[in-house]
Amino acid sequence: MPTMTNVTKALAEVSLGGKDKVCVVVGGTTGIGAAIARQFAKLGCSFILVLGRNAERGKAVCAEIERLWLRVGQDGSQGGVYRL
């Protein structure tokens, strides 16, 4: 069974350089899905769509992703977090 350390290492090898990279994370409002969505933000993915069953948790994950983008130097002009 993969651990978060293994997942983080595997995701670090994914090339997300440049703009217009899109990531869809199903089940991204909690647990491993939310951690993967945050990791994609840290790796520089321009657009992240977080899907889940709980709207409030989804809003919290999206807000955290926005903060991560600010830390890695993305200003939102290349992409953004969209709450549906």
SVG drawing of the C-alpha trace seen along z (x, -y; Angstrom):
<svg xmlns="http://www.w3.org/2000/svg" viewBox="-22 -38 33 40">
<polyline fill="none" stroke="black" stroke-width="0.4" points="0.0,0.0 1.4,-3.4 2.3,-5.8 2.0,-9.6 5.8,-9.8 5.7,-7.5 2.9,-9.6 4.8,-12.8 7.9,-11.4 5.9,-10.2 4.1,-13.5 7.4,-15.4 8.5,-13.6 5.4,-14.8 6.2,-17.7 3.8,-20.6 6.0,-23.4 4.4,-26.1 1.0,-27.4 -2.3,-25.8 -1.8,-22.5 -5.1,-21.2 -5.5,-18.8 -8.8,-17.2 -8.9,-15.6 -11.9,-13.4 -12.4,-13.0 -10.2,-16.1 -12.1,-17.5 -10.6,-15.2 -7.7,-12.8 -5.4,-11.7 -7.4,-13.5 -7.0,-16.8 -3.3,-16.1 -2.8,-15.4 -4.6,-18.6 -2.3,-20.6 0.7,-18.8 -0.3,-19.7 -0.6,-23.3 2.9,-23.2 4.2,-21.7 2.8,-24.6 -0.3,-23.2 -2.2,-26.2 -5.8,-24.9 -7.0,-22.6 -10.6,-21.2 -11.4,-19.7 -14.5,-17.4 -16.1,-16.0 -19.3,-15.5 -18.9,-18.3 -19.1,-21.9 -17.7,-23.4 -14.7,-21.1 -14.2,-21.8 -14.2,-25.6 -11.6,-25.0 -9.3,-23.0 -9.7,-25.6 -8.7,-28.4 -5.7,-26.5 -4.7,-25.9 -5.0,-29.7 -2.6,-30.3 -0.1,-27.7 -0.1,-29.4 0.8,-32.7 3.7,-31.0 5.0,-29.4 4.8,-32.6 1.6,-32.1 -0.6,-35.2 -3.7,-33.6 -3.3,-35.2 -2.5,-31.9 -5.3,-30.0 -7.3,-29.8 -9.5,-28.0 -13.1,-27.8 -15.8,-27.0 -18.9,-25.4"/>
</svg>
